[in-house]
């Protein structure tokens, strides 16, 4: 049976350790409890916030004036296997990294480079979670969700999820509540081809090579720990929402403007990261822009600071408020815009606040 409470402080449920109280808080451990809690709140005409691991969330200091449904459903099962491909259906409340660890130990390839990412399974399709050359959209077959408009449970296949870079049909849209996700993995002791240059360098292989699943996972965890991106209670740099800004994707005109500004600021021979995207667009590095705009690791504004390990993570070392964190985010965004003409976009979901 779902557990109900009132005035629950949400800071304890986010990796930033920020956020005020929820007016009503529901701990739902079954699919039926999730659906009933959301449906009851909708019937009462009150706002709903669906909460998983809180790793990609920035919540107002004022909290949330409605019902927070904390997804605690558990379970993962193999639902099909053929030709070396295994379909695994995972409940939304399962913690992501332990699931990845099980896949690696069971010889299932496809998510090994997504090791160490905090949060729960239900969040992965929303954000199209990705790192070190892998995105979950490469393995997601379907997502089951509660459709708040139709008031029914529905299944969205891969195409219906409309995955793009760090985006999907679920993001910025409160219509769907993810219930479970089915991944297509491959029976193999070897990783998928290593696609990310930094990871290949750490492994001592060429991009496109394969390594064992364990080697890939261990190397990713090592890289993430070095950037403060693996949760560690003893490390204040991990009190973040991960990368706060997405890597900008530039149209040709924006790219030309950036080239001019980089040359003016850093010299005619200065180069910046660029990665081809669909069409004639180019992705560049938000971290590079932040650093070259003058924001070093450890830069602070009041009690909030940029991570001492990674310029993309904004952190709460202790004593910060959400207002403090957003003031820092605005300072960084404004500095990059003034220096390079690029408008950074926040990656975490903002609840009750705007950037």
C-alpha positions in Angstrom: 0.0 0.0 0.0 1.3 3.5 -0.9 2.7 5.5 1.9 1.5 9.1 2.2 3.1 12.1 4.1 2.9 15.8 4.2 5.5 18.6 4.1 8.3 16.3 3.2 11.6 18.2 2.5 12.7 17.3 -1.0 16.3 18.2 -0.5 16.8 14.7 0.9 15.6 13.2 -2.4 17.8 15.1 -4.8 21.5 14.7 -5.4 22.0 18.4 -5.1 20.6 18.2 -1.6 18.4 21.3 -2.4 14.7 21.9 -2.5 11.9 22.9 -0.1 8.9 20.8 1.1 6.4 18.9 -0.9 2.8 19.6 0.2 1.9 15.9 -0.2 4.4 13.0 -0.7 3.5 9.5 -1.9 5.9 6.6 -1.8 4.6 4.2 -4.5 6.1 0.7 -4.8 3.8 -0.9 -7.4 2.6 0.2 -10.8 -1.0 0.3 -9.5 0.1 2.6 -6.7 1.9 4.9 -9.1 -1.1 5.1 -11.4 -3.6 5.6 -8.6 -1.5 8.4 -7.0 -1.2 10.3 -10.2 -4.8 9.8 -11.2 -6.1 10.9 -7.7 -4.0 14.1 -7.9 -5.2 14.8 -11.4 -8.8 14.3 -10.3 -8.2 16.7 -7.4 -6.8 19.3 -9.9 -3.5 19.6 -8.1 0.1 19.6 -9.6 2.0 16.4 -9.8 5.8 15.9 -9.7 7.0 12.4 -10.5 10.3 11.8 -8.7 12.9 9.0 -9.2 16.4 9.3 -8.0 16.4 13.1 -8.0 19.7 13.2 -9.9 18.5 15.5 -12.7 16.3 17.8 -10.8 16.6 21.4 -9.4 13.7 22.1 -7.0 12.7 25.5 -5.7 13.5 26.5 -2.2 9.8 27.0 -1.8 9.3 23.3 -2.5 6.4 21.8 -4.5 2.7 22.9 -3.9 1.2 19.6 -5.0 1.7 15.8 -4.9 5.1 14.3 -5.3 4.9 10.7 -6.4 8.2 8.9 -5.5 8.7 5.9 -7.9 9.8 2.9 -5.9 8.8 0.0 -8.2 11.4 -2.7 -8.5 12.2 -5.7 -10.8 13.9 -6.7 -14.0 13.1 -9.7 -16.2 14.2 -11.2 -19.5 11.2 -11.2 -21.7 12.7 -12.6 -24.9 15.9 -13.9 -26.4 16.8 -14.7 -29.9 19.9 -14.6 -32.1 22.1 -13.3 -29.3 19.7 -10.4 -28.6 18.1 -10.3 -25.1 15.1 -8.1 -24.2 15.1 -7.0 -20.6 12.1 -5.2 -19.1 13.0 -3.1 -16.1 10.7 -1.3 -13.6 11.0 2.5 -13.5 12.1 2.5 -9.8 15.1 0.4 -10.3 18.4 2.2 -9.6 20.3 2.6 -12.9 23.9 1.8 -12.1 23.1 -1.5 -10.2 21.2 -2.5 -13.3 24.2 -1.7 -15.5 26.4 -3.7 -13.1 24.1 -6.7 -13.5 24.2 -6.5 -17.2 28.0 -6.5 -17.2 28.2 -9.5 -14.8 25.6 -11.3 -16.9 27.4 -10.8 -20.2 24.9 -8.4 -21.7 26.4 -5.6 -23.8 24.9 -2.3 -24.7 24.9 -0.1 -21.6 28.3 -0.7 -20.1 29.6 2.8 -21.0 26.6 4.3 -19.0 28.1 3.0 -15.8 28.1 5.2 -12.7 25.2 7.4 -13.8 23.0 8.2 -10.8 19.2 8.0 -10.9 16.6 5.4 -11.7 15.6 3.5 -14.9 12.5 5.5 -15.5 14.5 8.7 -16.1 16.7 7.2 -18.8 14.3 7.5 -21.7 13.1 11.0 -20.6 16.6 12.5 -20.9 17.9 10.0 -23.5 20.7 9.5 -21.0 24.1 9.1 -22.6 27.8 9.2 -21.9 31.1 8.0 -23.3 29.7 7.3 -26.8 26.5 5.4 -25.7 22.9 6.7 -25.5 20.0 4.6 -24.0 18.1 5.3 -27.3 20.4 2.8 -28.9 19.0 0.0 -26.8 15.5 1.0 -25.8 12.8 -1.0 -27.6 9.7 0.3 -25.9 8.5 2.3 -22.9 5.3 1.6 -21.0 3.8 4.7 -19.4 0.7 6.0 -17.8 -0.9 8.5 -20.2 -2.5 11.2 -18.1 -4.5 12.6 -21.1 -6.0 9.2 -22.1 -6.0 8.0 -18.4 -4.7 4.7 -19.6 -1.4 2.7 -19.7 0.2 2.8 -23.1 3.2 1.4 -24.8 5.4 3.6 -26.9 7.8 1.9 -29.3 11.3 3.3 -30.1 10.1 5.6 -32.9 7.2 7.0 -30.8 9.7 8.0 -28.1 11.2 10.6 -30.6 14.7 10.4 -29.2 17.2 13.2 -30.0 20.2 14.5 -28.1 19.3 14.5 -24.4 15.7 14.7 -25.4 12.6 12.7 -26.0 8.8 12.9 -26.2 8.8 12.6 -22.5 11.0 15.6 -21.7 9.3 18.9 -21.0 5.9 17.1 -21.2 4.1 15.9 -18.1 1.7 13.8 -20.1 3.5 10.5 -19.6 4.6 8.8 -16.4 7.2 6.1 -17.2 6.3 2.7 -15.7 8.9 0.4 -17.2 11.5 0.3 -20.0 12.5 -2.6 -22.3 16.1 -2.7 -23.5 17.5 -4.8 -26.3 21.0 -6.0 -25.2 23.5 -8.4 -26.8 24.9 -11.6 -25.3 28.6 -10.9 -25.3 31.6 -10.7 -23.0 32.9 -7.8 -25.2 31.7 -4.2 -25.1 30.1 -2.4 -28.0 32.8 -0.7 -30.2 34.4 2.0 -28.1 33.2 5.2 -29.7 34.5 7.9 -27.3 38.1 9.1 -27.7 38.7 9.9 -24.0 37.5 6.4 -23.1 39.6 4.7 -25.8 42.7 6.5 -24.6 42.0 5.4 -21.0 41.6 1.8 -22.2 44.7 2.0 -24.4 42.8 1.0 -27.5 41.7 2.7 -30.8 38.2 4.0 -31.2 36.1 1.3 -32.7 37.9 -1.5 -30.8 36.2 -3.7 -28.3 37.2 -4.6 -24.8 35.7 -6.8 -22.1 32.5 -5.5 -20.5 34.3 -5.3 -17.2 37.2 -3.3 -18.6 34.8 -0.8 -20.2 32.8 -0.4 -17.0 35.8 0.0 -14.8 37.4 2.6 -17.1 34.1 4.6 -17.3 33.8 4.5 -13.5 37.4 5.7 -13.1 36.8 8.6 -15.5 33.6 9.6 -13.8 35.1 9.5 -10.4 37.9 11.7 -11.6 35.2 14.3 -12.6 33.2 14.0 -9.4 30.4 12.3 -11.4 30.0 9.2 -9.2 28.0 9.8 -6.0 30.2 9.9 -2.9 29.0 11.2 0.4 32.5 12.2 1.3 33.0 14.2 -1.9 31.1 17.6 -2.0 31.7 17.8 -5.8 29.2 15.0 -6.2 26.4 17.1 -4.8 25.4 18.2 -8.2 22.8 17.3 -10.9 25.6 16.1 -13.2 26.3 18.2 -16.3 24.2 21.4 -15.8 24.3 22.5 -19.4 23.9 20.5 -22.6 26.5 20.7 -25.4 25.3 23.3 -27.9 24.3 22.2 -31.3 25.0 25.0 -33.8 23.5 26.0 -37.1 25.9 27.1 -39.8 25.4 30.8 -39.1 25.9 30.2 -35.3 29.1 28.2 -36.1 30.5 31.0 -38.2 29.8 33.5 -35.5 31.5 31.3 -32.9 34.6 30.9 -35.2 34.9 34.7 -35.4 34.5 35.2 -31.7 37.0 32.5 -30.8 39.6 34.0 -33.2 39.0 37.5 -31.8 39.2 36.3 -28.2 41.9 33.6 -28.3 43.8 34.2 -31.5 43.5 33.2 -35.2 44.9 29.8 -34.7 42.6 28.9 -31.8 40.5 25.8 -32.3 37.4 24.6 -30.4 35.8 21.1 -30.2 33.4 20.4 -33.0 31.5 17.2 -33.8 29.3 16.7 -36.9 25.5 16.4 -36.3 22.7 15.5 -38.6 22.6 17.8 -41.7 25.0 20.7 -41.6 24.9 21.3 -37.9 27.8 21.0 -35.5 28.0 20.2 -31.8 30.5 21.9 -29.6 31.6 21.5 -26.0 29.8 23.5 -23.2 32.7 22.7 -20.9 35.2 24.2 -23.3 33.1 27.4 -23.7 32.7 27.8 -19.9 36.4 27.4 -19.3 37.4 29.8 -22.1 34.9 32.3 -20.9 36.9 32.6 -17.7 35.1 30.2 -15.3 37.6 27.9 -13.9 37.0 24.7 -11.9 36.1 25.7 -8.3 34.8 29.1 -9.3 32.2 30.2 -6.7 29.4 32.6 -6.3 28.4 32.7 -2.7 28.1 29.1 -1.3 27.5 27.5 -4.7 30.4 26.6 -6.9 31.5 25.0 -10.1 33.0 21.5 -9.4 36.7 21.4 -8.7 36.8 18.5 -11.1 34.5 19.3 -14.0 33.4 22.7 -15.3 30.0 21.4 -16.4 28.9 20.5 -12.9 27.4 23.1 -10.6 27.6 22.0 -7.0 26.3 22.6 -3.5 29.4 22.0 -1.3 27.2 22.7 1.7 25.0 25.6 2.8 23.8 26.6 -0.6 20.2 27.2 -1.6 18.5 26.7 -5.0 18.6 30.4 -5.4 22.4 30.4 -4.9 22.8 27.6 -7.5 20.7 29.4 -10.1 22.6 32.7 -9.5 25.8 30.8 -10.4 24.1 29.2 -13.4 23.0 32.6 -14.7 26.4 34.1 -14.2 28.0 31.2 -16.2 25.4 31.4 -19.0 25.7 35.2 -19.3 29.5 34.9 -19.4 29.5 32.4 -22.2 26.9 34.4 -24.1 28.9 37.6 -23.8 32.2 35.9 -24.8 31.0 33.6 -27.6 27.4 34.4 -28.5 26.2 30.9 -27.5 23.2 30.5 -25.2 23.7 27.5 -22.9 20.7 25.4 -22.1 20.2 23.7 -18.8 20.1 19.9 -18.7 18.4 19.3 -15.4 14.6 19.7 -15.0 13.7 22.9 -13.2 10.8 22.7 -10.7 9.2 25.9 -9.6 12.1 28.0 -10.8 13.4 29.3 -14.1 16.9 30.1 -15.4 
